Amino acid sequence: MYITMYFCLSSALIESQTCLVGNQKECAENETVAVATQYSVDVANQWARSIENMHWLHDGHHSTVMSQLEAVHRRSNVPPSQMKVVDIACGEGIYARKLSDRFGYERIVAVDKSRAQIDTAMNRTASSRYPDIDYHQMDVPIDTLSAADIESLGGPFDIALANWLFSYADSKPDLLRMMEWTNRLMKPGGTLIAWTVAVEDLRDADEGVVKNSKFRIEQRFEGENGKKEEGRVWQGENEKEYVCSIYSFNTYETLFEIAGFRDVHFLEHHEYVAGNELSNCTREERAMFDELITWKGCILKVFTATKL
Ligand SMILES: C[S@@+](CC[C@H](N)C(=O)[O-])C[C@H]1O[C@@H](n2cnc3c(N)ncnc32)[C@H](O)[C@@H]1O
């Protein structure tokens, strides 16, 4: 396992309970600490609570993806009812359900490494209401993807979502393998949309409080003396903490090209969407999302890419 992201209640706990085994990291799983990629039931619940506590932020995440999908459908002659979608690192299935409600795709296949997340997703996704959604436990890119595997999953897919998958890549080779894995699942010309942790120029990224304490977001680079460099970055989001990997736009663009994608595009500020008709955010909360996401120190980013 080469994943680096942990959800913990304190960074001290991360340090005291994380042990390195070669290139692997292991974290004792207990009430407060768990390897996020194994998402224990407790960690899955923390994530669900965070979606509620920081709803203005998560709502912006969801609305932005929905808006990018709408743009895809405006450009395409194929109706969503004839499209297949894969949601990689689907978590508790929030995107899968939103996509089904909104677009009525032919099929949505949602995969995640964590058994607890898949179980939670299945519990929250009534099959009578969502007969179009299938969940599978899969570890990217460890689990192989032969042509037969792709077919049995229901692929290849017109659209891939991979929200917060690539930020688990522990190194550039790992990042490339995740991209290649995703590429294999997709149809030529298919669209990939993902939230990740990235920045155009690392010097712009904040060290410590992000822009203003009202956002309740902090980030710390884990390089020597907090040096801003690609690699591990600690993030605190209200009560929840994680360690993930940050890479520059340039790294993403280069590796995506190698992995067989074209038109890699990090969204411009005006393309982020704070709220839509399904949102329960106030005007002030939408303004807060806008302010955060357009801040040059913000490292939460969305990109789109097209499979060659
Ligand atoms: C922060 S959650 C995001 C869930 C969902 N995409 C969302 O945005 O609501 C990250 C998810 O990525 C999953 N994950 C992490 N590494 C993975 C991997 N290598 N393969 C598949 N899933 C992975 C975790 O289990 C977790 O459910």
The ligand as a Tripos MOL2 file, in Angstrom:
@<TRIPOS>MOLECULE
LIG
   27    29     1     0     0
SMALL
NO_CHARGES

@<TRIPOS>ATOM
      1 C1        -12.0460   12.0600    0.9340 C.3       1 LIG1
      2 S1        -12.9520   10.6310    0.4830 S.3       1 LIG1
      3 C2        -13.8410   11.2250   -0.9450 C.3       1 LIG1
      4 C3        -15.0640   10.4110   -1.2780 C.3       1 LIG1
      5 C4        -15.8710   10.9430   -2.4780 C.3       1 LIG1
      6 N1        -15.1000   10.9020   -3.7160 N.3       1 LIG1
      7 C5        -16.3280   12.3560   -2.2210 C.2       1 LIG1
      8 O1        -15.7290   13.2950   -2.7640 O.co2     1 LIG1
      9 O2        -17.2890   12.5300   -1.4430 O.co2     1 LIG1
     10 C6        -11.6650    9.6870   -0.2900 C.3       1 LIG1
     11 C7        -12.0580    8.2690   -0.6510 C.3       1 LIG1
     12 O3        -11.0080    7.7290   -1.4730 O.3       1 LIG1
     13 C8        -10.9130    6.3400   -1.1980 C.3       1 LIG1
     14 N2         -9.6250    5.8850   -1.6850 N.ar      1 LIG1
     15 C9         -8.4050    6.3040   -1.2760 C.ar      1 LIG1
     16 N3         -7.4360    5.6810   -1.9360 N.ar      1 LIG1
     17 C10        -8.0250    4.8510   -2.8020 C.ar      1 LIG1
     18 C11        -7.5470    3.9330   -3.7520 C.ar      1 LIG1
     19 N4         -6.2460    3.7380   -3.9240 N.pl3     1 LIG1
     20 N5         -8.4360    3.2290   -4.4760 N.ar      1 LIG1
     21 C12        -9.7690    3.4160   -4.2820 C.ar      1 LIG1
     22 N6        -10.2850    4.2580   -3.3740 N.ar      1 LIG1
     23 C13        -9.4300    4.9800   -2.6390 C.ar      1 LIG1
     24 C14       -11.0910    6.2930    0.3130 C.3       1 LIG1
     25 O4        -11.4280    5.0080    0.7720 O.3       1 LIG1
     26 C15       -12.1910    7.3180    0.5270 C.3       1 LIG1
     27 O5        -13.4630    6.7260    0.4960 O.3       1 LIG1
@<TRIPOS>BOND
     1     1     2 1
     2     2     3 1
     3     2    10 1
     4     3     4 1
     5     4     5 1
     6     5     6 1
     7     5     7 1
     8     7     8 2
     9     7     9 1
    10    10    11 1
    11    11    12 1
    12    11    26 1
    13    12    13 1
    14    13    14 1
    15    13    24 1
    16    14    15 ar
    17    14    23 ar
    18    15    16 ar
    19    16    17 ar
    20    17    18 ar
    21    17    23 ar
    22    18    19 1
    23    18    20 ar
    24    20    21 ar
    25    21    22 ar
    26    22    23 ar
    27    24    25 1
    28    24    26 1
    29    26    27 1
@<TRIPOS>SUBSTRUCTURE
     1 LIG1         1 GROUP 0 **** ****
